[in-house]
Amino acid sequence: QVQPVESGGGLVQAGGSLRLSCVASGRTFSAYVMGWFRQAPGKDREFVSAVSRNGGTTYYADFAKGRFTISRDNAKNTVYLQMNSLKPEDTAVYYCNFYDDSNKPFDAWGQGTLVTVSS
């Protein structure tokens, strides 16, 4: 089963930055829209950002606009999430995933990477 591998999380103070990476092999990476999602304690998983197959178009949840930047490197099968001006409410486990043809993430999730933002 294909599972992405996320990394780059950690503990950071409010206002700080982190760069998350996700290596997603097992499929033809460049053929898929890729997305980042997050799940905070006690909450459902939610959409954060997505990037088109060639990286030319990006999408963001309202809370991510102006603070987060998604990008991808198809040669490395990797998608990134640069997060700036982090807030305590950004604390969550962050996941990446492929989008299927019905514009939904595949039902195969990695372990995620934990981001903790202290106030």
C-alpha positions in Angstrom: 0.0 0.0 0.0 1.3 3.4 -0.9 1.9 5.7 2.1 3.5 9.1 2.0 6.3 9.8 4.5 6.1 13.2 6.2 8.9 14.9 8.1 10.0 18.3 9.4 7.7 18.8 12.3 8.8 19.9 15.7 8.3 22.3 18.5 8.4 26.0 17.6 7.4 29.2 19.4 4.6 31.3 18.1 5.7 33.4 15.2 8.3 30.9 14.1 8.6 28.9 11.0 8.8 25.3 9.9 9.2 23.5 6.6 7.5 20.2 6.2 8.5 17.7 3.5 6.7 14.7 2.2 8.2 11.9 0.0 5.4 10.2 -1.8 6.5 7.3 -3.9 4.7 4.2 -5.2 2.7 6.2 -7.8 3.7 8.4 -10.7 4.1 11.4 -8.5 3.9 14.0 -11.2 0.5 12.6 -12.4 -1.2 13.6 -9.1 -2.4 16.7 -7.4 -0.9 16.6 -3.9 -2.3 18.0 -0.7 -1.4 18.7 2.9 -3.9 18.1 5.7 -3.8 18.4 9.4 -5.5 16.9 12.4 -5.5 18.7 15.8 -6.2 16.8 19.0 -9.8 16.0 19.3 -10.7 17.3 15.9 -11.3 15.9 12.4 -8.6 16.0 9.8 -8.9 19.2 7.7 -7.5 20.4 4.4 -4.5 22.8 4.5 -3.2 23.2 1.0 -2.9 21.6 -2.4 -0.7 21.9 -5.5 -1.4 21.0 -9.1 0.6 18.4 -11.0 3.1 20.8 -12.4 3.2 23.1 -9.3 1.7 26.0 -11.2 -1.5 26.3 -9.3 -1.9 26.2 -5.5 -4.9 26.2 -3.1 -5.1 27.1 0.5 -7.5 27.0 3.4 -8.4 30.4 4.6 -6.3 29.9 7.8 -3.2 29.1 5.6 -3.4 32.0 3.2 -0.6 34.4 3.5 1.3 32.3 6.0 1.8 28.9 4.3 3.4 28.1 0.9 3.1 24.7 -0.8 5.5 23.6 -3.5 6.6 20.3 -5.1 9.7 18.8 -6.7 8.5 16.1 -9.1 12.1 14.9 -9.7 12.3 14.1 -6.0 8.7 12.8 -5.5 8.5 15.4 -2.8 5.9 18.0 -1.7 6.8 20.8 0.8 4.9 23.0 3.1 6.6 26.2 4.3 4.8 27.5 7.3 5.5 31.0 8.6 4.0 33.1 11.4 2.9 30.0 13.2 0.2 30.2 15.8 -0.6 27.9 18.7 -3.8 26.9 16.9 -1.6 25.4 14.1 -0.6 22.7 16.5 -1.5 19.4 14.8 -0.3 16.3 13.0 0.3 17.2 9.4 -0.2 14.7 6.6 0.3 14.8 2.9 -1.6 12.7 0.3 -2.3 12.1 -3.3 -5.6 13.2 -4.7 -7.6 10.7 -6.7 -9.6 11.3 -9.9 -12.6 12.3 -7.9 -10.7 15.0 -6.2 -10.5 13.3 -2.9 -7.4 12.1 -1.0 -6.6 8.4 -1.2 -7.6 6.4 1.8 -4.0 5.6 2.7 -2.3 7.9 5.1 1.2 8.0 6.5 2.2 8.6 10.0 2.2 12.3 9.7 4.6 14.8 11.3 3.7 16.6 14.6 3.9 20.4 14.7 3.6 21.9 18.1 3.5 25.7 18.5 4.0 27.1 21.9 2.6 30.5 23.0 
